[in-house]
Amino acid sequence: MGKIVAVALAVLLVAVGGVWTLQGLGYLEGSSMTGSTLWATVGPIVAAFGVALGYVAIRGPRKRQ
């Protein structure tokens, strides 16, 4: 069950990070976040965290030898 939750959270983080990036760059309008360099910076960081979480969740923990 934990793996499914982690993958779902990873997908959500990538989607939110992508939306924040597009808003920060001015491609998605209609928000106070539009055109803000803060969101153009925070968005890719959140998306990258989501990708890393998804990778770890799918791959599983590393085993020591």
Steps between C-alpha positions, in 0.01 A plus 500: 500500500784741577648462153171599335469808721860603428453466124171694514670776702787505250259545209322777689828679574609483136164637384494782756862586426423514130201728551700730729781516246263587216330765714832648605614519139174669401358221281200438729327826582228597745688468826708721726779250434508588128829653395664457842859377494448341843258245354714455190773386740299308760300305239791304350635427847167351608473305174855365540417389854196319361711324238751394767223375728346303216834347411565391858144374546508288184857378539480425871769536763857405423621180656835491676749237404 
